[in-house]
Amino acid sequence: MSDTPQTQPPGWYYAQGDPPDTQRYWDGTQWQGGPQPVPGAGQAAAGGKADLASPWSRLGARIIDGFVLLIPNIIVAFILGAGVYGLAGGGDVSFAAQFGAGVLSTVIGLVYEFYFLTKDGATIGKKALNIKVVQEDGSPLNQDVTIRRLILPALNAIPVVGTIIYGIVGLATAIMIFVDDRRQVPHDKIAKTLVVRT
């Protein structure tokens, strides 16, 4: 837990490292006592399941985001000569066209996630379902945390091996979102993030 600046007047403040929706008393030189719930605040997102997004809302948000990304991905696939069928890995399409379309599709998805998550912690799908991503201490995402969260999705750009690894991660995600006590999936574990209701 980091200290509050010495110039901060005495009072109740959130102390970095404590659960969200808690506060401690700052006497002007040091913290006094342990974290206390903020009056009127809900259960802490980092410690209580009440504020965690449901698995279904997270899956629903992912589906909405998939539809949002569908148009730019189809446009890229046609520009590269892969078409929709080639983007899915079928048809009489050159490997170069499929590879290029796959890489650009992954890049589009990463840029989309990075932009919206660093802006306000929620993609269009997450906003639609009133959920967002926060750090485990309840603070907003920053660029470093968001980049760590996107490491696993970035593997999808690697031909064959990356796709297999990302498929395994996808299976782990589908299981962990239901069984993990904080509903953290692999990219949440890496980035130390939680998905909570807004």
FENFEN-V815374 format. One record per pair of residues at least 24 apart in sequence whose C-alpha atoms are under 7 Angstrom apart, sorted by sequence separation. I is the first residue (numbers start at 1). J is the second residue. D is the distance in whole Angstrom. If there is no record, write none. Layout:
I_J_D ; I_J_D
This chain:
20_44_5 ; 77_101_5 ; 117_141_7 ; 118_142_6 ; 19_44_6 ; 20_45_6 ; 76_101_6 ; 118_143_6 ; 20_46_6 ; 19_46_6 ; 19_47_7 ; 118_146_7 ; 117_146_7 ; 73_105_6 ; 114_146_6 ; 152_187_6 ; 149_187_5 ; 149_188_6 ; 69_109_7 ; 110_150_7 ; 149_190_7 ; 148_190_6 ; 149_191_5 ; 148_191_5 ; 145_191_6 ; 106_154_7 ; 106_156_7 ; 106_157_6 ; 103_157_5 ; 102_157_6 ; 136_192_6 ; 135_192_6 ; 136_193_5 ; 135_193_4 ; 136_194_6 ; 65_124_6 ; 134_193_6 ; 135_194_6 ; 65_125_5 ; 133_193_7 ; 134_194_5 ; 64_125_5 ; 133_194_6 ; 134_195_6 ; 133_195_4 ; 62_125_6 ; 132_195_5 ; 133_196_6 ; 61_125_4 ; 131_195_7 ; 132_196_6 ; 61_126_5 ; 131_196_5 ; 132_197_6 ; 131_197_4 ; 132_198_7 ; 130_197_6 ; 131_198_5 ; 61_129_6 ; 130_198_5 ; 57_129_6 ; 53_131_6 ; 46_136_5 ; 46_137_6 ; 46_138_7 ; 45_138_7 ; 20_137_6 ; 19_137_5 ; 20_138_5 ; 18_137_6 ; 19_138_7 ; 17_137_6 ; 55_177_6 ; 55_178_6 ; 49_182_7 ; 53_195_6 ; 52_195_6 ; 53_196_5 ; 52_196_4 ; 53_197_5 ; 51_196_6 ; 52_197_6 ; 51_197_6 ; 45_196_7
